[in-house]
Amino acid sequence: MTALTISRHGGTAVLTLDLPGEPVNKLNAAVKADFETALAELRGDAMVRALVIISGKPDTFIAGADIEEFTRLSTQEEFTRLSREGQEMLQRLDDFPKPVVCAIHGACLGGGFELALACDWRIATDHPKTQLGLPEVQLGLLPGAGGCQRLPLLIGLSAALGIIMPGKTESGSKAFRLGMVDELVPKSILLDTALKAADRLAGLVGAELQLRPLPARPPKTGLMGAIFDRTRPGRRFVYWKARKDTLAKTGGHYPAPLAALEAVRAGLEQGGPAGYAVEHRLFGELAATDVSRKLIGIFFATTALKKDDGLPPGVTAKPRAIERLGVIGSGFMGAGIAGTAVSSAGVDVRLKDTELSRIGKGLKAATDILSGRLKRRRITRFEFERLAALLSGGTDSASFARADLVIEAVFEDLEVKRAVLAETEAVTRPETIFATNTSTIPIAEIAAQASRPDRVLGMHFFSPVDRMPLLEIIPTGKTSPETIATAVHFGRRMGKTVIVVRDHPGFWVNRILMPYLNEAGYALAEGVPMEVLDRVMTRFGFPVGPVTLLDEVGLDVGAKAAGVMHAAFGDRLKPSPLIGRMLEDKRFGRKNGRGFYLYPKGKKAGPDETVYDLLGVRPLAPADTTIIEQRLVYSMLNEAAMAADEGVVRSPRDGDVGAIFGIGYPPFRGGPLRYIDDLGAAKVVEVLRDLERRHGSRFTPAPSLVGRAEQTVRFYP
Ligand code: 3H9
């Protein structure tokens, strides 16, 4: 055996899994063979009365089946066999005639959690690194090693669907509350507790052991739970509702959650064998789909980005430690940056603004981010108090004297930003980094008069900062490698997926978003109803449509960015005059309750029909929306191809990850550049030429795209 070692502690055999040469444990062919060998050896060993399974890795129990192995399989039959063999192996573990205790510290995900479910007793640590769950649907798969069968039996149907269908993972304490684990302990006593549990269970014999699992606390489903989970009509309602909610969320683009539902249902309604058969059949079907391949591709792309220091090839630099952060501007963005930095990176944050009342509001908004984490039990009350104490504010910049990094999030205006930079340089140490959170203005212009340009770069966060996963980092030609490496490293500490992009107006995300939003403006001004535009794009797979997005971003912010982009790129990115008219009417979007949609009591309701009067059009839904979809999507594809070929992103990987995490580009389509490859550049050019004939030169295909079409060159070779 190469990955498993067996040690004896009295009558208990401890199986320690430590996959050599790998950062995490995963269930690959070799590990499965090791488990089979160990179980065969220990089954007949009269000296062994119980087993404990534990990990030898510092922070992972088992991260699931080996996803890399999936990329070497191609047919449905191969995947079905993989799932069936996984089920069979875990059934042998489940049937093992001696008690098996699972001692979990770190990530216990997918097949790793399915292995834990096949054990008799599960103990998890209360450490933040401990996460348990079944994230398979996020890879376009379902839990294929018995997870759809065992979890509902353990914690009840509704709670199990709440984990399986969205592909959720839970902390140790939440898993304990749900009944997913039987004991919760500090890391220091994990093995001891497991050995004691093994001893205790070894005292049970034969039928008594078979009566297990008796969860320590039966799942708290209450009376309603009993009605819904334990009666046939109740369960029928649960299936119906889960299906309906999922379809509303996914628009039917993601087959995995519904397939998982089918596997759960088959097991509960037709019995174990039928459930396992449906589970491995559907695993095979899902794994062979293009959707799953795309989602797995995104997993590897984001994993690779975690290791990328953002520096050009051949350049190395060590990131400096950031312990004190200054944030200038306590508006929505500034407060979001401050709150996220405190809660995710645990740094000391000083918020600065011109008025104390604004600072008060900003500090409150930053603290709300911490409160949200406390409410969701991501942090303890003690951690909340400790982190909240790291937040402070003031009106003078002298307090930045000790800051390692200052991020400005003031009004989007070149002169204002230059003034803020000069003021900050005057009071900070020579090594302090200055980052500007502009969304469109080139950083080199902001840094043009900087006295330490090597310490200046852009850090473009997305709103709301605590929830949006992307961060664009934008060095200028003068930014030092150490500054880049430090910002990338700190962005990751803030929990962000970081892409380093070139210093061009709009950078990557807003560059490709702008023509799409403009096009929605043009279509709206022609009388295409706003809800039709939104529906067409959510049907394509975006989480929200362009009109809703404009309301969310704020029309004033959108107009400002559109102006910068128009000035930089000319008429191709000329915005429709519609936004100007909306602003004249003091319609700023959701934030002042006056936008395209109505917001009674702050909640989004239907379209505000008076917008059409303002625009002087009568809304008329087109009979065929194909052309609307093409106008919006292809304007984005064209811009993405152009920007990528100008080197705005360092690789198609960065471009696609940026679009998915920055604007919610449908993940199952793999990102705009991957989508161009899938459609074929020739097809994209053909559609763009048709749109150009109908709607003018803003659709003229990018020359580089035409070149790709002629030479059949792909973004991903
Ligand atoms: C499954 O289980 C199906 C079953 O139901 C049924 C089967 C029949 N496989 O993210 P990191 C690698 S599907 C292969 O940077 P972190 C990762 O690529 C699986 N490789 O660390 C990277 O490699 P490298 C369900 C994996 O600390 C390295 O480990 N499970 C796997 O930020 C470090 O990763 C999941 O979806 C894997 N399963 O986060 C969990 N996991 O250094 C996926 C990790 O060579 N994994 N690697 O580039 C994760 O969510 C995170 O990696 C984890 C650690 C939280 C574990």
Boltz pocket constraint, residues with backbone or C-beta under 6 A from the ligand:
constraints:
  - pocket:
      binder: B
      contacts: [[A, 23], [A, 24], [A, 25], [A, 26], [A, 60], [A, 63], [A, 64], [A, 65], [A, 66], [A, 67], [A, 68], [A, 82], [A, 83], [A, 86], [A, 107], [A, 109], [A, 110], [A, 111], [A, 112], [A, 114], [A, 135], [A, 136], [A, 139], [A, 141], [A, 142], [A, 143], [A, 144], [A, 145], [A, 147], [A, 300], [A, 303], [A, 304], [A, 306]]
      max_distance: 6.0
